[in-house]
Amino acid sequence: MLGLYVNFPQNAHKLVVFSSSISNKRLQQALTQTFLKLNNETFRLEEVANPSVPHCKVVFEFGIADENDFNYIDSHEKDKLLKAISKKTFPVMDFFSVIRYYRIGEEKKSRLRFDYYMIRFMFDKNLIEIRVFHEKGPMHVSPEELIEFVVARINSTFSKKALKPLEFS
């Protein structure tokens, strides 16, 4: 089933609940567009997290769940998702994220170990719960920082703040 990963871990490393001022349909469309855009950008680590590695670039790869697999979000997958969302919103959307790190040196860039995260968005009427599970990696970007970064990017697509945190646990 598109959007749901059947083996999502029960124990999240971070759980945050947000209130939402927009419909789940618009939020899911924005989420899809945001992840597509993030898949095509490079950032300085300072833009994403409190840097533990100097002179480091960050590249995201987001994929959407489809039962036992994750599909990289490219323009084809985006169109498939937006079509599904237009018919019926998802109660849950699961994503996989690989965060690749590159140290930028004077001579060449060198690849560092990657972080692997699973992210679950659970949609209720005016509440969105985000659960993050760190699969493996050095955690140069913490689960909290990943949530803050993604939410800030989603909020930037709207004229007013769409997601506001309710509680941290």
N, C-alpha and C positions, 0 to 999 in steps of 0.2 A: 504494500500500500504506500503510495507516494506520500512523503512527509513524515512517516513513522518508522523508526528503527526499532525492531522488535527486541533487540538485546541491549537497549539503553540501560546503563548501570543504575541500580536502585539508590546508591549513596552518592549524592553530588558533593563536589568539593566546595561549591558555592551556590547558594540559592538566594535570589532577590525577587521581590514582588514589586511590580509597578502598577500605578493607576494609569489609565489611558483615556485621553480626551478625544480619540478618533475611533472609528469603527474597526473591527478586527479585519475586515476586508481591505481597507486602505492601509492598515498597519502591515498586513502580510504582503501586500503589493510592494510597500516601501522596503520591507525586509528583503524581499527577493531582489529588488533593484540595488539595494545597498550592498548585498553580498556579491552581486555581479560586478559592481563598480570596484569593490575592495579587491576582487580577484585580478583586477587589471592595474593596480597601483603599487608603488613602492614607498615605504615610509622610513624615516629615521626612527630608531628605537625610542628616542625622547618624545616623539609624537604619540606613541602608543603606551609607553610604560615608564616607570622610574628606571633609567638604564643601569643595568648591572654589567654591561659590556660597552666599553667606549667605542666610538666610531663604527656603529653597527646599523645596517639596513635591515628592514623587515618586509617580508613578502607573505601575504595571506593566500591560502587556497581554501575556499569554502565549497562544501558539497551538501546536497540535500539528500535526506534518507529516502530509500525505497526498499522497505522491508529489511532485508539482510545486507544491503549495500548502500553506498553513498555515491551520488552522481555529481561530478564537478559542475558548478553553476557557470555555464557559458550562455551564449545568446539562445541556443536551442533549448537548453534546460530551463532558462528563464521564461521563454515563451510557453513551454509546457506547464510550468508552475502557475503563471498568470492566467492561463486558460482554465486550469483546475480551480484556482481561487475565484475566478469570475462565476463559476457554477456553484461552488459551495466552499465556505471558508473551512480551514483546518482547525480542529480542536487542539492539535499538537503539531508542532513542526520541529523535527530533529535535524541538526546539522553537524557536520564534521569539519573541523578546521585544522589545517596544518599551518603552522607559523614557521617560516624559514628565516634563518638569521644569517647575515653575511657581514663579516668584519671587513671594513674598507680600509685597506692599507695604502701605503705610498706606491707600492709596486703593483699589487693586484688585490682583488677581493678574495677572501677565503671563507668557505662555508663552515658554519658552526652546526651543532646538533639542532634538530627541529623539535618543536613542541607539537603535541597532538591533543586536541580537545574535542569533546562532544558537547554540543549545546542544545538544550531542549527549551522551546518556547511553548508554554501552555496558555491557552487563551480562554478567558471567561468573559462575561459581559463587559466590565470596565476594568478588569484586572488581567495583568500578564505576569506570569511567573517564569523566570529564567533560571534554569539549572545548568551548571557547568561542571563537567567531569574532565579532569586532566588525565589523559591516557598514559602519556610518557613524555620525557624530554626534560631539559634543564630548567624550565619554568622561568625564562627570562621575562615573559609576560605572565603575570599572576591571573588566576580566574577573575578576581575583582577588577583588575585593569582591563581584561578582555571585555567584560560586561560593560564597564564604563565607556570604553572606546566604541563598541558596537552601538550602544544606546545613544551616545553623542552623535554618531554618524546618522542613525535613524532620525533623531530629533532634528538634525540639520536639514532634512528633506521637507520639513513642514515649517510654516510661518510662525507657529507657536509650539512650545514644548509638548510633544505628544506623549512621552513617557516620563513619569515622575516616580522616584523610588518611594515605596511605602515602608519597607522594613528590610533589614539585613539579618541573616542568620548564619 
